[in-house]
Amino acid sequence: MNQGRIWCVVSPTVGLPLFLGAVALISFVVHFAILGNTTWFPAFFQGG
């Protein structure tokens, strides 16, 4: 792991939840952007 020294600056008990939370937030933002800007995505969720 070439970025292992980051844990000398940020504790893993703080850094990992922040990292995973950021990944989840970006995922939700992307999904809602697709949902709001396409016609096929809402239809797919409705079973169409």
C-alpha positions in Angstrom: 0.0 0.0 0.0 1.8 3.1 -1.2 -0.4 5.5 0.7 0.0 3.8 4.1 1.6 6.8 5.7 -1.8 8.7 5.6 -2.8 6.8 8.8 0.1 8.5 10.6 -1.8 11.8 10.1 -5.4 10.6 10.2 -6.7 7.9 12.6 -8.3 5.0 10.8 -11.3 5.2 13.1 -11.9 8.7 11.7 -10.6 8.4 8.2 -12.3 5.2 7.1 -15.9 6.3 8.0 -15.3 9.6 6.3 -14.0 7.9 3.2 -16.8 5.4 3.0 -19.4 8.1 3.7 -17.9 10.2 0.9 -18.2 7.3 -1.5 -21.8 6.7 -0.5 -22.7 10.4 -0.8 -21.1 10.5 -4.3 -23.0 7.4 -5.3 -26.3 8.9 -4.2 -25.6 12.2 -6.0 -24.8 10.3 -9.2 -27.9 8.2 -9.0 -30.2 11.2 -8.3 -28.6 13.1 -11.2 -29.3 10.2 -13.5 -32.8 9.9 -12.1 -33.5 13.6 -12.7 -32.0 14.0 -16.2 -33.1 10.9 -18.1 -36.4 9.3 -19.0 -35.4 5.7 -19.0 -34.1 5.5 -15.5 -37.4 6.4 -13.7 -39.2 4.0 -16.1 -36.7 1.3 -15.2 -37.5 1.8 -11.5 -41.2 1.6 -12.2 -40.8 -1.7 -14.0 -41.2 -0.3 -17.5 
